Amino acid sequence: MKKIVLGTLVGAAALMAASFAPCATCHGATAEKAALGKSQIIKGWSADKIEAALHGYKDGSYGGPMKGVMKGQVARLSDADIKDLAQQISKF
């Protein structure tokens, strides 16, 4: 039983750590790039600002040239996922 619980915890931690991985393709490993040369650089943003932007992309109320791309990226994220991702990005 201990192995199963430990394996589950390690797997969950790895999944959380990897949550920025799809974003890194466009935003850079530490959010240091303007995605596809069109977005703002999100490195240095507060968790609240990131969370608000992600929710805005999801509901269509936020975004510029990358609005359509980002809406598709965040569509699958729950509110908890968005909060976790915002916390992770804000620490870069």
Sequence and secondary structure as in RCSB ss.txt:
>XXXX:A:sequence
MKKIVLGTLVGAAALMAASFAPCATCHGATAEKAALGKSQIIKGWSADKIEAALHGYKDGSYGGPMKGVMKGQVA
RLSDADIKDLAQQISKF
>XXXX:A:secstr
 HHHHHHHHHHHHHHHHGGGHHHHHHH TTS S GGGTS   TT  HHHHHHHHHHHHHTSS STTHHHHHHHHT
T  HHHHHHHHHHHHT 
